[in-house]
Amino acid sequence: MAAASSSSSDPQWIHDVFINFRGEDTRKNIVSHLYAALSNAGINTFLDDEKLRRGMELGPELLGAIEGSRISIVVFSKTYTSSTWCLKEL
């Protein structure tokens, strides 16, 4: 009986996947390929864009995308930890 009640309380996700990465060194390489592969497979994936300003506090839209995603994929790179934005997302 518990299984039936838990299915009705499952959260409704906005995105299946949130990709966390350091844009400068991975956006045009691995991240773009990963995003394309996930999207082509029908997986609803959040990828930030240039409209999000660097260095600003995480806004409600971005926080909502993080919290509303079933899983996060973190793409680590040499400069990942130098980004306070990436670390806040993590």
C-alpha positions as CSV (number, residue, x, y, z in Angstrom):
1,M,0.0,0.0,0.0
2,A,2.9,2.4,0.7
3,A,4.0,2.2,-2.9
4,A,0.7,3.4,-4.2
5,S,0.7,6.4,-1.9
6,S,4.4,7.3,-2.7
7,S,3.7,7.5,-6.4
8,S,1.1,10.3,-5.8
9,S,3.6,12.2,-3.7
10,D,6.5,12.0,-6.3
11,P,7.7,15.5,-7.1
12,Q,7.1,16.9,-10.5
13,W,10.4,17.8,-12.0
14,I,11.0,20.8,-14.3
15,H,14.1,19.2,-15.8
16,D,15.5,15.7,-15.9
17,V,19.1,16.9,-15.8
18,F,20.9,20.1,-14.7
19,I,24.5,20.5,-16.1
20,N,26.9,22.2,-13.8
21,F,30.2,23.3,-15.5
22,R,32.8,26.0,-16.0
23,G,31.7,27.7,-19.2
24,E,34.9,29.2,-20.3
25,D,36.8,25.9,-20.8
26,T,34.1,23.3,-21.4
27,R,30.9,25.0,-23.0
28,K,32.0,24.6,-26.6
29,N,33.5,21.1,-26.2
30,I,32.2,18.4,-23.9
31,V,29.2,20.3,-22.5
32,S,27.7,21.1,-25.9
33,H,28.1,17.4,-27.0
34,L,26.6,16.2,-23.7
35,Y,23.7,18.6,-24.0
36,A,23.1,17.6,-27.6
37,A,23.2,13.9,-26.8
38,L,20.8,14.2,-23.9
39,S,18.4,16.4,-25.8
40,N,18.5,14.1,-28.9
41,A,17.6,11.2,-26.5
42,G,14.5,13.2,-25.3
43,I,16.0,14.1,-21.9
44,N,14.9,17.5,-20.7
45,T,18.2,19.2,-19.9
46,F,18.8,22.6,-18.4
47,L,21.9,24.4,-19.7
48,D,22.5,28.0,-18.7
49,D,23.1,30.5,-21.4
50,E,24.9,33.8,-21.9
51,K,21.9,35.7,-20.4
52,L,23.0,34.6,-16.9
53,R,25.4,37.1,-15.7
54,R,28.8,36.0,-14.3
55,G,29.6,36.9,-10.8
56,M,26.0,37.7,-9.8
57,E,24.2,35.9,-7.0
58,L,22.4,32.8,-8.0
59,G,19.0,34.1,-9.0
60,P,15.6,32.5,-8.3
61,E,15.4,31.3,-11.9
62,L,18.7,29.4,-11.7
63,L,18.0,28.1,-8.2
64,G,14.6,26.9,-9.4
65,A,16.3,25.0,-12.3
66,I,18.8,23.4,-9.9
67,E,16.1,22.4,-7.3
68,G,13.7,21.4,-10.0
69,S,16.0,18.9,-11.7
70,R,15.9,15.2,-11.0
71,I,19.8,14.9,-11.2
72,S,22.8,17.1,-11.8
73,I,25.8,16.3,-13.9
74,V,28.9,18.1,-12.8
75,V,31.6,18.5,-15.5
76,F,34.9,19.1,-13.6
77,S,37.7,20.9,-15.3
78,K,41.0,22.5,-14.4
79,T,39.4,25.8,-13.6
80,Y,36.1,24.6,-12.2
81,T,37.0,25.3,-8.5
82,S,38.1,28.9,-9.4
83,S,34.5,29.7,-10.2
84,T,32.5,30.8,-7.1
85,W,29.4,30.5,-9.3
86,C,30.1,26.8,-10.1
87,L,30.8,26.1,-6.4
88,K,27.5,27.7,-5.4
89,E,25.6,25.7,-7.9
90,L,27.3,22.5,-6.7
